[in-house]
Amino acid sequence: MALQFAPIGAIALRYGAVALATYVATRAIGPGRLAQPVEDEMDATPEGLTLRKTEEQVNGSARWRRAFRLGRNGSGVRVDATLLGRLKVDRIA
């Protein structure tokens, strides 16, 4: 039985293009900064959604933590997503 190389070649070109684009993007983007006080604040954020409003601004935070496993005792991943936000609106005369 003969293998068809045309579909395999198209798939290889597609994955190669994605790999090349990813490589170029990682080279173009500069390294981010890590602020330890911000990391500590994210760790202290309670799970769920919170909002706080004053006359000058609205502050909000959200945290979602879950663990996903393959099977009962299988390997898994732990996801911890934290969002901190601030919206300030000033009236300009």
Secondary structure, DSSP 8 states (H G I E B T S, - for coil): ----HHHHHHHHHHHHHHHHHHHHHHHHS------HHHHHHHHHS-SEEEEEE-SSEEEEEEEEEEEEESSSSS-EEEEEEEEEEEEE-----
